[in-house]
Amino acid sequence: MSNKNKGASTNSTVVPPFDPDKVREAIRKTGFTLEFQVSEEFRKAGWGVINNKYYVDDAEGSVREIDLIAYRADTTGSVDVYTTLIVSCKKNEENAWALLSKDLRRNDPNIDWHPQHVWTNEPKLHYMITKTNWVPNYISACARYSVYEELIAPARHIFAFQEVSKSQYKCQNDKSIFGSISSLMKAQGYEISALNVRKTNRKKSVYWFGLITVVDTELVRIDYAQDGSTKAEQVDEERYIGSYIINQKEIAARIHFMTAAAFPKILAKYNDLHQCNARMVSDLTEQFYVDLIEDDEKASLVDNEFHKAVSLSLNREISKVTNKWSSGEYKARKPLPFSATVEVYGAKDADVLILNSSSEAKRVVSQALEKCYRYTGAWKFEEEIPF
Protein backbone atom coordinates (compact mmCIF):
# COMPACT_ATOMS: atom_id res chain seq x y z
CA MET A 1 0.00 0.00 0.00
CA SER A 2 1.34 3.39 -0.92
CA ASN A 3 2.31 5.83 1.83
CA LYS A 4 2.14 8.82 -0.54
CA ASN A 5 -0.72 10.56 1.37
CA LYS A 6 0.45 9.61 4.81
CA GLY A 7 0.42 12.63 7.20
CA ALA A 8 -1.70 14.85 4.86
CA SER A 9 -4.14 17.22 6.62
CA THR A 10 -7.79 16.20 6.67
CA ASN A 11 -9.03 19.69 7.87
CA SER A 12 -9.34 21.39 4.48
CA THR A 13 -11.47 24.57 4.44
CA VAL A 14 -14.69 24.29 2.52
CA VAL A 15 -15.52 27.53 0.66
CA PRO A 16 -19.28 28.00 0.36
CA PRO A 17 -20.64 28.85 -3.06
CA PHE A 18 -20.90 32.54 -3.90
CA ASP A 19 -24.33 33.94 -2.96
CA PRO A 20 -25.30 37.23 -4.70
CA ASP A 21 -28.32 37.56 -2.40
CA LYS A 22 -25.97 38.02 0.53
CA VAL A 23 -24.28 40.83 -1.37
CA ARG A 24 -27.70 42.39 -1.89
CA GLU A 25 -28.43 42.08 1.83
CA ALA A 26 -25.10 43.70 2.70
CA ILE A 27 -25.92 46.64 0.41
CA ARG A 28 -29.38 46.94 1.99
CA LYS A 29 -27.73 47.73 5.32
CA THR A 30 -25.90 50.70 3.81
CA GLY A 31 -27.41 54.07 2.83
CA PHE A 32 -27.51 53.30 -0.89
CA THR A 33 -31.00 51.82 -0.79
CA LEU A 34 -32.25 54.83 1.15
CA GLU A 35 -30.66 57.14 -1.41
CA PHE A 36 -32.42 55.29 -4.23
CA GLN A 37 -35.79 55.48 -2.45
CA VAL A 38 -35.43 59.19 -1.77
CA SER A 39 -34.45 59.79 -5.41
CA GLU A 40 -37.54 57.96 -6.61
CA GLU A 41 -39.81 59.96 -4.29
CA PHE A 42 -38.41 63.19 -5.72
CA ARG A 43 -38.88 62.00 -9.29
CA LYS A 44 -42.45 60.85 -8.67
CA ALA A 45 -43.20 64.31 -7.25
CA GLY A 46 -41.89 66.00 -10.41
CA TRP A 47 -38.43 67.06 -9.22
CA GLY A 48 -35.24 66.78 -11.23
CA VAL A 49 -32.56 64.77 -9.45
CA ILE A 50 -28.76 64.71 -9.72
CA ASN A 51 -27.15 61.75 -7.92
CA ASN A 52 -23.67 61.39 -6.49
CA LYS A 53 -22.17 64.70 -7.55
CA TYR A 54 -18.53 65.19 -6.61
CA TYR A 55 -16.67 68.38 -5.81
CA VAL A 56 -13.31 69.37 -4.38
CA ASP A 57 -13.32 70.69 -0.81
CA ASP A 58 -11.11 73.78 -1.13
CA ALA A 59 -10.43 73.90 2.61
CA GLU A 60 -9.26 70.29 2.94
CA GLY A 61 -8.19 69.56 -0.64
CA SER A 62 -10.23 66.34 -0.64
CA VAL A 63 -12.97 65.12 -2.97
CA ARG A 64 -16.43 65.12 -1.40
CA GLU A 65 -19.69 63.61 -2.58
CA ILE A 66 -23.17 65.12 -2.53
CA ASP A 67 -25.76 62.32 -2.22
CA LEU A 68 -28.55 64.15 -4.05
CA ILE A 69 -29.41 67.51 -5.52
CA ALA A 70 -33.13 67.81 -6.26
CA TYR A 71 -34.70 70.82 -7.96
CA ARG A 72 -37.94 72.21 -9.32
CA ALA A 73 -38.02 74.95 -11.95
CA ASP A 74 -40.64 77.38 -13.17
CA THR A 75 -40.50 80.60 -15.15
CA THR A 76 -41.75 83.83 -13.60
CA GLY A 77 -41.80 86.63 -16.14
CA SER A 78 -38.45 86.29 -17.89
CA VAL A 79 -36.69 84.65 -14.91
CA ASP A 80 -36.25 80.92 -14.24
CA VAL A 81 -36.92 80.12 -10.58
CA TYR A 82 -35.23 77.05 -9.06
CA THR A 83 -35.99 75.56 -5.66
CA THR A 84 -32.88 73.50 -4.97
CA LEU A 85 -32.57 70.93 -2.18
CA ILE A 86 -29.20 69.44 -1.29
CA VAL A 87 -29.87 66.11 0.41
CA SER A 88 -27.80 63.83 2.64
CA CYS A 89 -29.08 60.26 3.16
CA LYS A 90 -27.99 58.39 6.30
CA LYS A 91 -28.91 54.88 7.48
CA ASN A 92 -28.06 53.57 10.91
CA GLU A 93 -29.43 50.24 12.18
CA GLU A 94 -27.50 50.38 15.43
CA ASN A 95 -27.90 53.94 16.69
CA ALA A 96 -30.76 56.39 17.12
CA TRP A 97 -30.14 60.09 16.55
CA ALA A 98 -30.74 62.33 19.55
CA LEU A 99 -31.24 66.07 19.06
CA LEU A 100 -30.74 68.08 22.25
CA SER A 101 -32.93 71.20 22.46
CA LYS A 102 -33.80 74.15 24.63
CA ASP A 103 -36.34 76.97 24.50
CA LEU A 104 -36.12 79.24 21.49
CA ARG A 105 -35.02 82.84 22.15
CA ARG A 106 -36.42 84.52 19.06
CA ASN A 107 -34.83 87.87 19.93
CA ASP A 108 -31.34 86.44 20.33
CA PRO A 109 -29.15 88.86 18.33
CA ASN A 110 -26.48 86.19 17.80
CA ILE A 111 -28.70 83.78 15.85
CA ASP A 112 -30.40 84.25 12.52
CA TRP A 113 -33.47 82.05 12.88
CA HIS A 114 -34.45 82.53 9.23
CA PRO A 115 -31.27 82.16 7.16
CA GLN A 116 -31.92 82.35 3.42
CA HIS A 117 -29.49 81.36 0.70
CA VAL A 118 -30.55 82.77 -2.66
CA TRP A 119 -28.46 83.30 -5.77
CA THR A 120 -29.44 85.26 -8.87
CA ASN A 121 -27.83 86.73 -11.96
CA GLU A 122 -30.80 89.07 -12.56
CA PRO A 123 -29.59 92.60 -11.60
CA LYS A 124 -32.92 93.90 -10.29
CA LEU A 125 -33.49 90.86 -8.10
CA HIS A 126 -29.87 90.89 -6.97
CA TYR A 127 -30.39 94.46 -5.78
CA MET A 128 -33.55 93.53 -3.87
CA ILE A 129 -31.96 90.46 -2.24
CA THR A 130 -28.67 92.12 -1.26
CA LYS A 131 -29.77 95.72 -0.55
CA THR A 132 -33.23 95.41 1.05
CA ASN A 133 -34.76 93.70 4.07
CA TRP A 134 -36.86 91.28 2.02
CA VAL A 135 -36.88 88.29 4.39
CA PRO A 136 -39.83 89.42 6.61
CA ASN A 137 -42.06 89.67 3.54
CA TYR A 138 -40.83 86.26 2.40
CA ILE A 139 -41.66 84.79 5.80
CA SER A 140 -45.17 86.24 5.50
CA ALA A 141 -45.51 84.67 2.05
CA CYS A 142 -44.41 81.30 3.46
CA ALA A 143 -47.15 81.60 6.08
CA ARG A 144 -49.74 82.29 3.36
CA TYR A 145 -48.61 79.15 1.54
CA SER A 146 -48.78 77.16 4.81
CA VAL A 147 -45.10 76.24 4.74
CA TYR A 148 -43.67 78.56 7.39
CA GLU A 149 -44.44 76.42 10.45
CA GLU A 150 -43.79 73.17 8.58
CA LEU A 151 -40.52 73.99 6.80
CA ILE A 152 -39.02 77.33 7.81
CA ALA A 153 -39.60 78.10 11.49
CA PRO A 154 -37.53 76.23 14.09
CA ALA A 155 -39.73 75.00 16.95
CA ARG A 156 -36.83 74.51 19.37
CA HIS A 157 -33.20 75.58 19.65
CA ILE A 158 -31.19 72.46 18.79
CA PHE A 159 -27.83 72.95 20.53
CA ALA A 160 -26.18 69.50 20.39
CA PHE A 161 -26.47 65.99 18.94
CA GLN A 162 -25.59 62.43 19.89
CA GLU A 163 -25.91 58.99 18.40
CA VAL A 164 -27.22 56.54 21.01
CA SER A 165 -26.97 52.77 20.83
CA LYS A 166 -30.43 51.21 20.46
CA SER A 167 -29.33 47.99 22.14
CA GLN A 168 -27.35 49.34 25.11
CA TYR A 169 -28.64 52.94 25.24
CA LYS A 170 -25.14 54.33 25.49
CA CYS A 171 -23.98 57.53 23.83
CA GLN A 172 -21.61 56.97 20.97
CA ASN A 173 -20.63 60.31 19.38
CA ASP A 174 -21.98 62.90 16.95
CA LYS A 175 -19.59 62.10 14.10
CA SER A 176 -22.19 60.91 11.57
CA ILE A 177 -24.63 63.74 12.38
CA PHE A 178 -21.98 66.44 12.25
CA GLY A 179 -20.58 64.94 9.06
CA SER A 180 -23.97 65.20 7.39
CA ILE A 181 -24.35 68.84 8.46
CA SER A 182 -20.87 69.93 7.41
CA SER A 183 -21.07 68.15 4.05
CA LEU A 184 -24.40 69.82 3.28
CA MET A 185 -23.16 73.29 4.14
CA LYS A 186 -19.94 72.86 2.18
CA ALA A 187 -21.87 71.50 -0.79
CA GLN A 188 -24.16 74.51 -0.69
CA GLY A 189 -21.18 76.86 -0.66
CA TYR A 190 -19.69 75.02 -3.61
CA GLU A 191 -22.91 75.12 -5.63
CA ILE A 192 -23.38 78.85 -5.08
CA SER A 193 -19.77 79.52 -6.08
CA ALA A 194 -20.18 77.34 -9.17
CA LEU A 195 -23.25 79.32 -10.24
CA ASN A 196 -21.11 82.46 -10.30
CA VAL A 197 -19.06 80.79 -13.04
CA ARG A 198 -21.70 78.78 -14.92
CA LYS A 199 -24.64 81.16 -15.02
CA THR A 200 -23.27 84.71 -14.96
CA ASN A 201 -23.91 85.49 -18.62
CA ARG A 202 -26.68 82.98 -19.26
CA LYS A 203 -30.46 83.16 -18.90
CA LYS A 204 -31.65 85.12 -15.89
CA SER A 205 -32.24 82.77 -12.96
CA VAL A 206 -32.94 82.66 -9.24
CA TYR A 207 -31.89 79.72 -7.05
CA TRP A 208 -33.26 79.15 -3.54
CA PHE A 209 -31.27 76.57 -1.54
CA GLY A 210 -32.47 74.25 1.22
CA LEU A 211 -30.54 71.54 3.11
CA ILE A 212 -32.08 68.21 4.11
CA THR A 213 -30.85 65.14 5.97
CA VAL A 214 -33.02 62.04 5.54
CA VAL A 215 -32.15 59.45 8.17
CA ASP A 216 -33.27 55.83 8.29
CA THR A 217 -33.34 55.43 12.06
CA GLU A 218 -35.25 56.88 14.99
CA LEU A 219 -35.07 60.61 15.76
CA VAL A 220 -35.43 61.57 19.41
CA ARG A 221 -35.60 65.16 20.64
CA ILE A 222 -34.43 65.76 24.22
CA ASP A 223 -35.99 68.95 25.57
CA TYR A 224 -34.13 70.77 28.35
CA ALA A 225 -36.26 73.00 30.59
CA GLN A 226 -34.95 76.02 32.48
CA ASP A 227 -35.22 74.15 35.79
CA GLY A 228 -32.84 71.46 34.47
CA SER A 229 -35.47 68.79 33.87
CA THR A 230 -35.54 66.93 30.55
CA LYS A 231 -38.17 65.25 28.39
CA ALA A 232 -37.66 62.82 25.52
CA GLU A 233 -39.92 62.68 22.50
CA GLN A 234 -39.64 60.61 19.34
CA VAL A 235 -40.15 62.92 16.36
CA ASP A 236 -40.48 62.62 12.59
CA GLU A 237 -38.59 65.80 11.75
CA GLU A 238 -36.82 68.80 13.25
CA ARG A 239 -35.17 71.95 11.94
CA TYR A 240 -31.71 72.92 13.12
CA ILE A 241 -30.12 76.34 12.64
CA GLY A 242 -26.34 76.07 12.54
CA SER A 243 -23.55 78.56 12.10
CA TYR A 244 -20.17 77.46 10.76
CA ILE A 245 -17.02 78.97 9.31
CA ILE A 246 -16.74 77.96 5.66
CA ASN A 247 -14.03 79.41 3.43
CA GLN A 248 -13.19 81.88 6.20
CA LYS A 249 -16.77 83.20 6.30
CA GLU A 250 -19.39 82.62 8.97
CA ILE A 251 -22.41 80.98 7.36
CA ALA A 252 -25.77 80.29 9.00
CA ALA A 253 -28.02 77.64 7.48
CA ARG A 254 -31.10 75.57 8.21
CA ILE A 255 -30.75 71.78 8.20
CA HIS A 256 -34.06 69.93 8.01
CA PHE A 257 -33.71 66.53 9.70
CA MET A 258 -36.42 64.01 8.87
CA THR A 259 -36.96 60.27 9.04
CA ALA A 260 -37.18 58.20 5.88
CA ALA A 261 -40.77 57.29 6.77
CA ALA A 262 -41.81 60.95 7.07
CA PHE A 263 -39.99 62.13 3.94
CA PRO A 264 -42.78 61.63 1.35
CA LYS A 265 -45.28 63.68 3.38
CA ILE A 266 -42.77 66.47 4.03
CA LEU A 267 -41.78 66.54 0.34
CA ALA A 268 -45.34 67.56 -0.51
CA LYS A 269 -44.80 70.73 1.53
CA TYR A 270 -41.61 71.49 -0.40
CA ASN A 271 -43.74 71.45 -3.55
CA ASP A 272 -45.78 74.23 -1.95
CA LEU A 273 -42.60 76.06 -0.96
CA HIS A 274 -41.52 76.09 -4.60
CA GLN A 275 -44.74 77.90 -5.49
CA CYS A 276 -44.01 80.35 -2.70
CA ASN A 277 -40.51 80.96 -4.08
CA ALA A 278 -41.92 81.73 -7.52
CA ARG A 279 -44.31 84.18 -5.89
CA MET A 280 -41.39 85.73 -4.01
CA VAL A 281 -39.57 86.44 -7.28
CA SER A 282 -42.66 88.07 -8.75
CA ASP A 283 -43.20 90.18 -5.61
CA LEU A 284 -39.56 91.31 -5.41
CA THR A 285 -39.66 92.33 -9.07
CA GLU A 286 -42.74 94.44 -8.46
CA GLN A 287 -41.22 96.00 -5.33
CA PHE A 288 -38.10 96.94 -7.29
CA TYR A 289 -40.14 99.34 -9.41
CA VAL A 290 -41.69 101.19 -6.46
CA ASP A 291 -40.34 104.78 -6.66
CA LEU A 292 -37.64 103.47 -9.00
CA ILE A 293 -37.14 106.69 -10.90
CA GLU A 294 -36.44 108.51 -7.62
CA ASP A 295 -33.68 106.13 -6.52
CA ASP A 296 -30.45 106.70 -8.44
CA GLU A 297 -28.90 103.34 -7.50
CA LYS A 298 -31.94 101.31 -8.53
CA ALA A 299 -32.65 103.40 -11.62
CA SER A 300 -29.09 102.96 -12.86
CA LEU A 301 -29.85 99.26 -13.34
CA VAL A 302 -32.40 100.02 -16.07
CA ASP A 303 -30.77 103.11 -17.64
CA ASN A 304 -29.21 101.08 -20.43
CA GLU A 305 -32.54 99.42 -21.19
CA PHE A 306 -34.20 102.86 -21.41
CA HIS A 307 -31.45 104.31 -23.59
CA LYS A 308 -31.75 101.43 -26.07
CA ALA A 309 -35.51 101.92 -26.22
CA VAL A 310 -35.38 105.64 -27.08
CA SER A 311 -31.99 106.60 -28.51
CA LEU A 312 -32.61 105.71 -32.17
CA SER A 313 -35.92 107.58 -32.35
CA LEU A 314 -34.70 110.64 -30.42
CA ASN A 315 -31.48 110.96 -32.37
CA ARG A 316 -33.53 110.68 -35.57
CA GLU A 317 -35.82 113.51 -34.43
CA ILE A 318 -32.80 115.74 -33.82
CA SER A 319 -31.24 114.88 -37.19
CA LYS A 320 -34.47 115.83 -39.00
CA VAL A 321 -33.93 119.44 -37.89
CA THR A 322 -30.14 119.72 -37.82
CA ASN A 323 -29.29 117.41 -40.72
CA LYS A 324 -26.67 115.90 -38.41
CA TRP A 325 -26.86 112.58 -36.62
CA SER A 326 -26.88 113.07 -32.86
CA SER A 327 -25.12 110.67 -30.51
CA GLY A 328 -26.91 111.74 -27.36
CA GLU A 329 -27.36 109.37 -24.43
CA TYR A 330 -30.52 109.32 -22.34
CA LYS A 331 -31.65 108.39 -18.87
CA ALA A 332 -34.55 109.44 -16.63
CA ARG A 333 -34.71 110.68 -13.05
CA LYS A 334 -37.25 112.32 -10.80
CA PRO A 335 -35.56 114.63 -8.29
CA LEU A 336 -38.16 114.94 -5.55
CA PRO A 337 -40.55 116.73 -5.40
CA PHE A 338 -40.29 117.75 -9.05
CA SER A 339 -41.57 116.07 -12.19
CA ALA A 340 -39.32 113.61 -13.98
CA THR A 341 -36.61 114.69 -16.37
CA VAL A 342 -35.14 112.78 -19.27
CA GLU A 343 -31.53 113.88 -19.18
CA VAL A 344 -29.79 114.26 -22.54
CA TYR A 345 -26.05 113.55 -22.34
CA GLY A 346 -23.64 114.96 -24.91
CA ALA A 347 -26.28 117.20 -26.52
CA LYS A 348 -26.61 120.93 -27.12
CA ASP A 349 -29.32 123.23 -25.72
CA ALA A 350 -30.83 123.34 -29.21
CA ASP A 351 -31.18 119.54 -29.23
CA VAL A 352 -33.14 119.64 -25.98
CA LEU A 353 -35.47 122.28 -27.44
CA ILE A 354 -36.04 120.11 -30.52
CA LEU A 355 -36.96 117.10 -28.43
CA ASN A 356 -39.30 119.06 -26.15
CA SER A 357 -41.19 120.30 -29.21
CA SER A 358 -41.43 116.90 -30.92
CA SER A 359 -44.65 114.94 -30.41
CA GLU A 360 -42.96 111.79 -31.69
CA ALA A 361 -40.13 112.14 -29.17
CA LYS A 362 -42.65 112.59 -26.37
CA ARG A 363 -44.62 109.52 -27.49
CA VAL A 364 -41.55 107.28 -27.64
CA VAL A 365 -40.22 108.44 -24.28
CA SER A 366 -43.58 108.15 -22.50
CA GLN A 367 -43.86 104.54 -23.61
CA ALA A 368 -40.28 103.77 -22.56
CA LEU A 369 -40.70 105.47 -19.18
CA GLU A 370 -43.67 103.26 -18.42
CA LYS A 371 -41.97 100.11 -19.68
CA CYS A 372 -38.52 100.61 -18.15
CA TYR A 373 -39.16 102.67 -15.00
CA ARG A 374 -42.90 102.02 -14.53
CA TYR A 375 -43.35 105.79 -14.51
CA THR A 376 -46.45 107.48 -15.99
CA GLY A 377 -46.25 111.00 -14.52
CA ALA A 378 -45.19 114.32 -15.97
CA TRP A 379 -41.72 114.72 -17.46
CA LYS A 380 -39.58 116.87 -19.78
CA PHE A 381 -36.23 116.79 -21.57
CA GLU A 382 -33.30 118.56 -19.93
CA GLU A 383 -29.63 118.87 -20.69
CA GLU A 384 -27.31 116.81 -18.51
CA ILE A 385 -26.67 118.45 -15.16
CA PRO A 386 -22.97 117.95 -14.40
CA PHE A 387 -23.30 118.06 -10.59
NORCORZI-V365086 format. One line per field, one symbol per residue. psi: psi as a letter, one per 40 degrees, with the letter a starting at -180 (. if undefined). Layout:
# NORCORZI-V365086
psi->???
This chain:
# NORCORZI-V365086
psi->hifdeheihefihhhiihhdddddddddeaedddddddddddddeeiihhifhiihhddeeihihhdihiiihihhbehhhhhhhhhhhhhhediihhhhiiihgdeheehhefhhhhiiehddddddddeigeddddddddddefedddddhhdihheiiihhhedefihcaeddddddddddddddddddddddddedeaihihhhhihhhhhgaihhhhhhideeiihhhhidiihhhihihhfeihhiihhhhiiddeddddddddddddddddddddddddddehfdeehdddddeedddddddddddddddddddefhhifiihiiighifiiiihhhhfiidddddddeehddddddddddddddefheaiiiiiihhe.
